[in-house]
Amino acid sequence: SVRTLQVQAEEEFVMKRFAILGYPLGHTLSPKLHRLLAEQLGEQIEYSICAIPPEELEEHFEELFCLDGFNITIPYKVRLMEQLDRLDTSARNHGAVNVVSIAADGKRCGYNTDCIGFVRTMQSHGVPIAGRVCVLGAGGVGRMFATECALRGCTVTLAVRAASMEAAEQVAAHIRSLDAQAKVEVMDIERLDGSQAYELMINATPVGMYPNVQHSPVDERALRSVRTLFDCIYNPGTTLLMQQAQQAGCQTIGGMEMLVWQAAAAQEIWFGRSFSDRQVAQVAAKM
């Protein structure tokens, strides 16, 4: 009977389980974001928060690897790599993993969807990843931006504070190890005065993030010759840096779309299905 078939279907349905791993996680948006994305695919998921202190991580490996997959944020994007069976090209190039997919046979594969989120966000705004690019900051996400742009043939400037020069040089060396012809240089962020034109400037620092919204990583002069300013911060939606860039006549893009696109790319890996620009825009608007 129809009722029997419904009962059988309910018994056979097993909700897929995912999580976000990091520490600390605070008010993470990941559970809400991934549930909204899953709804776009007609899926129901269970999505947990795993705020695990570094000294306790190994105790939680078993429960993590019993999930269908999970997202990774600071400080585990590099540390988890050695626990995986395979790394996608994206993870190998960027030296970090933010998505793990666990197959039915238990095999663990790591990916970096931050780079996919960045590329798709630029595509959705009609911004080519080409020409001269200035990346502010050389931390994990700055390394990703610089690597992705350099491997696409851009001339990349890593602009950092004096205290981060060594880290930036290490990023530049990593990029050259992937492509000996890559064009990448490191400079003091204080030297950005607008004399050099950039097709794209990317803020990969936390400067300007809530609650310190009154700060900007650069002086207004640095934006005089910038065509497009992308700030990967998503709270607030419009940072002081973006306001400065708008006053300087730049096209500006905030970080929410990239956040949604990298999460959408994770679900495309987990479910083997694709999102449209419209679906991602709907979720970004709700977020």
C-alpha positions as CSV (number, residue, x, y, z in Angstrom):
1,S,0.0,0.0,0.0
2,V,1.0,3.7,-0.3
3,R,1.3,3.8,3.5
4,T,3.6,0.9,3.6
5,L,5.8,2.5,0.9
6,Q,5.9,5.7,2.9
7,V,7.0,3.9,6.0
8,Q,9.7,2.0,4.1
9,A,11.0,5.2,2.6
10,E,11.2,6.8,6.0
11,E,13.1,3.9,7.4
12,E,15.5,3.9,4.5
13,F,16.1,7.7,4.8
14,V,19.3,8.5,6.7
15,M,20.0,12.1,7.2
16,K,23.5,13.1,6.3
17,R,25.7,14.5,9.1
18,F,28.1,17.3,8.7
19,A,29.9,19.8,11.0
20,I,32.2,22.8,11.3
21,L,35.6,22.1,13.1
22,G,37.5,25.0,14.6
23,Y,38.5,26.8,17.8
24,P,37.2,29.1,18.9
25,L,34.0,29.2,16.8
26,G,32.0,31.9,18.6
27,H,28.9,32.8,16.6
28,T,29.6,30.8,13.5
29,L,27.3,31.2,10.6
30,S,28.1,27.8,9.1
31,P,25.1,25.8,10.5
32,K,22.5,28.3,9.2
33,L,24.4,28.7,5.9
34,H,24.6,25.0,5.2
35,R,21.0,24.4,6.1
36,L,19.9,27.1,3.7
37,L,22.0,25.7,0.9
38,A,20.8,22.2,1.5
39,E,17.2,23.4,1.2
40,Q,18.1,24.8,-2.2
41,L,19.0,21.2,-3.2
42,G,16.0,19.7,-1.5
43,E,18.2,18.0,1.1
44,Q,17.8,17.8,4.9
45,I,21.1,17.7,6.8
46,E,22.3,17.6,10.4
47,Y,25.0,20.2,10.9
48,S,26.9,20.4,14.2
49,I,29.5,22.8,15.7
50,C,32.7,21.1,16.8
51,A,34.6,23.8,18.8
52,I,37.5,21.6,19.9
53,P,40.6,23.0,21.7
54,P,43.9,22.1,20.0
55,E,45.1,19.9,22.8
56,E,41.9,17.7,22.6
57,L,41.7,17.3,18.8
58,E,43.1,13.8,18.6
59,E,40.5,12.6,21.1
60,H,37.8,13.6,18.6
61,F,39.2,12.1,15.4
62,E,36.9,9.0,15.6
63,E,33.7,11.1,15.9
64,L,34.8,13.5,13.2
65,F,35.6,10.7,10.7
66,C,32.2,9.1,11.3
67,L,30.5,12.1,9.7
68,D,29.7,12.3,6.0
69,G,32.0,15.3,5.8
70,F,32.9,18.5,7.6
71,N,34.2,22.0,7.2
72,I,37.5,23.2,8.8
73,T,38.5,26.7,9.9
74,I,41.2,28.2,12.1
75,P,43.4,26.7,13.5
76,Y,43.1,23.3,11.8
77,K,43.3,23.9,8.0
78,V,46.8,22.6,7.9
79,R,46.9,20.3,10.9
80,L,44.2,18.0,9.6
81,M,45.9,17.4,6.2
82,E,48.1,14.6,7.6
83,Q,45.0,12.7,8.7
84,L,43.5,12.5,5.2
85,D,43.9,9.7,2.6
86,R,43.9,12.1,-0.4
87,L,44.2,15.8,-1.2
88,D,42.5,17.5,-4.1
89,T,44.7,19.7,-6.3
90,S,43.1,22.7,-4.7
91,A,44.3,21.6,-1.2
92,R,47.8,20.8,-2.5
93,N,48.2,24.1,-4.2
94,H,47.0,26.2,-1.3
95,G,48.6,24.1,1.4
96,A,45.3,24.1,3.4
97,V,42.1,22.1,3.7
98,N,38.7,23.6,4.6
99,V,36.4,20.8,3.4
100,V,36.7,17.0,4.1
101,S,34.5,14.5,2.3
102,I,34.2,11.0,3.7
103,A,33.3,8.2,1.2
104,A,31.2,5.2,2.0
105,D,34.4,3.1,2.3
106,G,35.8,5.5,4.9
107,K,38.3,7.2,2.6
108,R,38.9,10.8,3.6
109,C,39.6,13.5,0.9
110,G,40.5,17.1,1.6
111,Y,39.6,20.1,-0.6
112,N,40.1,23.8,-0.5
113,T,36.8,25.5,-1.5
114,D,37.9,29.0,-0.4
115,C,39.6,29.3,-3.8
116,I,36.5,28.2,-5.6
117,G,34.4,30.7,-3.6
118,F,36.8,33.5,-4.6
119,V,36.8,32.6,-8.3
120,R,33.0,32.2,-8.5
121,T,32.4,35.5,-6.7
122,M,34.7,37.3,-9.1
123,Q,32.9,35.6,-12.1
124,S,29.5,36.6,-10.7
125,H,30.6,40.2,-10.7
126,G,32.3,40.1,-14.1
127,V,35.7,40.7,-12.6
128,P,38.5,39.0,-14.5
129,I,41.3,37.6,-12.3
130,A,44.0,39.1,-14.5
131,G,46.6,41.9,-14.6
132,R,48.1,43.4,-11.4
133,V,46.6,42.3,-8.1
134,C,47.4,43.5,-4.6
135,V,46.7,41.2,-1.7
136,L,46.6,42.8,1.7
137,G,47.8,40.3,4.3
138,A,49.7,37.0,4.0
139,G,47.8,34.7,6.5
140,G,45.9,31.6,5.4
141,V,43.4,33.3,3.2
142,G,45.9,35.8,1.9
143,R,48.1,32.9,0.8
144,M,45.1,31.4,-1.0
145,F,44.3,34.6,-2.9
146,A,47.9,35.3,-3.8
147,T,48.5,31.7,-5.0
148,E,45.2,31.5,-7.0
149,C,45.9,34.9,-8.7
150,A,49.6,34.1,-9.5
151,L,48.8,30.7,-10.9
152,R,46.3,32.4,-13.2
153,G,49.1,34.6,-14.6
154,C,48.5,37.7,-12.5
155,T,51.3,39.9,-11.3
156,V,50.8,39.7,-7.5
157,T,51.9,42.1,-4.8
158,L,51.7,40.9,-1.2
159,A,51.4,44.0,1.0
160,V,51.9,43.4,4.7
161,R,53.0,45.0,7.9
162,A,56.7,44.9,8.7
163,A,56.2,42.2,11.3
164,S,54.7,39.9,8.6
165,M,57.4,40.3,6.0
166,E,58.9,36.9,6.7
167,A,55.6,35.1,6.4
168,A,54.9,36.9,3.2
169,E,58.2,35.9,1.7
170,Q,57.4,32.3,2.6
171,V,54.1,32.6,0.7
172,A,56.0,34.0,-2.3
173,A,58.4,31.1,-2.1
174,H,55.6,28.6,-2.0
175,I,54.0,30.2,-5.1
176,R,57.3,30.0,-7.0
177,S,57.7,26.4,-6.0
178,L,54.4,25.7,-7.8
179,D,55.3,27.9,-10.8
180,A,58.9,29.1,-11.3
181,Q,57.6,31.8,-13.7
182,A,55.0,33.2,-11.2
183,K,55.2,37.0,-10.8
184,V,55.0,37.8,-7.1
185,E,56.6,40.4,-4.9
186,V,56.4,41.5,-1.3
187,M,56.2,45.0,0.0
188,D,55.4,47.0,3.1
189,I,51.7,47.9,3.2
190,E,52.7,51.5,4.3
191,R,54.2,52.1,0.9
192,L,50.8,51.8,-0.9
193,D,50.2,55.4,-1.9
194,G,48.2,55.1,-5.1
195,S,51.2,55.4,-7.4
196,Q,50.8,51.8,-8.6
197,A,47.7,50.8,-10.5
198,Y,45.9,47.6,-9.6
199,E,43.1,45.9,-11.5
200,L,42.2,44.2,-8.2
201,M,43.0,44.8,-4.5
202,I,42.0,42.1,-2.0
203,N,41.7,42.6,1.7
204,A,42.8,39.4,3.4
205,T,43.3,40.9,6.8
206,P,40.8,41.1,9.7
207,V,41.1,44.9,9.9
208,G,37.7,46.4,9.7
209,M,35.8,43.3,11.0
210,Y,33.1,43.7,13.6
211,P,33.4,45.1,16.3
212,N,36.4,47.2,15.1
213,V,34.5,48.6,12.2
214,Q,36.2,52.1,12.4
215,H,39.5,50.7,11.1
216,S,40.9,50.2,7.6
217,P,44.1,48.3,6.6
218,V,45.2,51.1,4.2
219,D,45.2,54.9,3.7
220,E,42.7,56.3,1.3
221,R,45.5,57.2,-1.1
222,A,46.3,53.5,-1.7
223,L,42.9,53.2,-3.5
224,R,43.3,56.0,-6.0
225,S,44.5,53.6,-8.8
226,V,42.5,50.5,-8.0
227,R,39.8,49.3,-10.3
228,T,38.0,46.7,-8.1
229,L,38.3,46.3,-4.3
230,F,37.3,42.9,-2.8
231,D,37.1,42.7,1.0
232,C,36.6,39.2,2.2
233,I,35.2,40.4,5.5
234,Y,31.4,39.8,5.6
235,N,30.5,41.5,8.9
236,P,29.9,44.3,8.4
237,G,28.5,44.0,4.9
238,T,30.2,47.3,3.9
239,T,33.5,47.9,5.7
240,L,35.3,51.2,6.1
241,L,37.7,50.1,3.4
242,M,34.9,49.5,1.0
243,Q,33.5,52.9,1.8
244,Q,36.9,54.5,1.1
245,A,37.1,52.5,-2.2
246,Q,33.6,53.6,-3.2
247,Q,34.6,57.3,-2.6
248,A,37.7,56.7,-4.8
249,G,35.5,55.4,-7.6
250,C,36.3,51.7,-7.3
251,Q,34.0,48.8,-7.9
252,T,33.5,47.1,-4.5
253,I,32.6,43.6,-3.5
254,G,32.0,42.3,0.1
255,G,32.8,38.9,1.6
256,M,29.3,37.3,2.0
257,E,29.1,35.9,-1.5
258,M,32.5,34.2,-1.2
259,L,31.4,32.7,2.2
260,V,28.3,31.3,0.5
261,W,30.1,30.1,-2.6
262,Q,32.8,28.3,-0.7
263,A,30.0,26.5,1.3
264,A,28.1,25.8,-1.8
265,A,31.2,24.2,-3.4
266,A,31.5,22.0,-0.3
267,Q,27.9,20.8,-0.8
268,E,28.6,20.2,-4.5
269,I,31.4,17.9,-3.4
270,W,29.2,16.2,-0.7
271,F,26.1,15.7,-2.8
272,G,27.5,15.7,-6.4
273,R,25.1,18.4,-7.5
274,S,25.6,22.0,-8.7
275,F,24.3,25.3,-7.5
276,S,23.2,28.1,-9.8
277,D,24.2,31.8,-9.4
278,R,20.5,32.5,-8.6
279,Q,20.4,29.9,-5.8
280,V,23.6,31.3,-4.2
281,A,22.4,34.9,-4.5
282,Q,19.2,33.9,-2.7
283,V,21.1,32.4,0.2
284,A,23.5,35.3,0.4
285,A,20.6,37.7,0.6
286,K,19.1,35.7,3.5
287,M,22.4,35.5,5.3
